[in-house]
Amino acid sequence: MSDRDKDAEILVLHHQVMVLERRLDAERVEFDSEDRAPGLRLQTRAAWAPTAPLRSLPIMSVERPATGADNQRSGSGWPDRPGDTALTIRVPEAHPLVRSATPAHITVLYPFVPVTRIATGVGRELAELLSRHDAFELTFARFRRYPGVLYLDPQPHQPLTALTADVRRRWPEAVPYRGIFGDEGLDPHLTVANDEGPDTWESAYDALEAELTPRLPLTATVREVLLIVWDGTAWCDHAAFPLRPTPPPGTATAQTPPPPRAVHEHSAARSSRYKGAAGGRP
């Protein structure tokens, strides 16, 4: 079996588990050591390879054996602990198209550093770093697919990947997707739907894509990056970090960006569960 075949097999297996859990009303599927062995053999290469052949694949993983604090899980197959954070961009213009259980968003970096570090200077450094990046516009003109997933391709990728690269240079311990897809992580994408099983996803997404394509292209201006926090049950908005405003026509330099805006939306009614997208992620 080639490395690419192994990657594809991991994605299919994980998607099948997610569909089963949804049909069990979010009850987690438990595996014993014999059940885990084939998946772990496949995952060994994907987790430690220097490059991931399927770098653009959606955020899915075969669950690793849980020990200690890893038993605190988000319900999505990822070992998230209360206090874990992520950096994400909300795209309200795409909300009407999204059929997954999460708001329309693009992940900049998941996971980031624990929330306890934000108040110890990380938040200030992050605000300064992000303020050096100009606000930018994205266009969503086409749908693309992974096994079980329909997503929008945001163009251009460059300002998004530049944000991720800059944050990672400062905090290299924040490895995208915990290293499941190699050191570089995944290409930017906005998940539209991920709730179909292996027998129905192709026909279901054919119909959904035909329904939604007339609404494209969409454009969105990105002016801030959100820091979200896993509180043990949901991903909640914590703070918003402005990008550098685009200068008015004829102006040589941009305005000084405003300071970070605290959000702290932790009520059940206003929490945003980002982790459901593309098989579970912010």
Secondary structure, DSSP 8 states (H G I E B T S, - for coil): --HHHHHHHHHHHHHHHHHHHHHTTT------HHHHHHHHHHHHHHHH-SS-TTTT--S--------GGGG---SSSS---TT-EEEEEE-GGGGGG--SSS-SEEEEESS-S-GGGGGGTHHHHHHHHHTTSB-EEEEEEEEEEETTEEEEEEE--HHHHHHHHHHHHH-TT--GGGGTT-TT-----EEEE----TTTHHHHHHHHHHHHGGG--EEEEE-EEEEEEE-SS-EEEEEEEE-B----TT-SS-------EE----STTT---GGGGGGS--
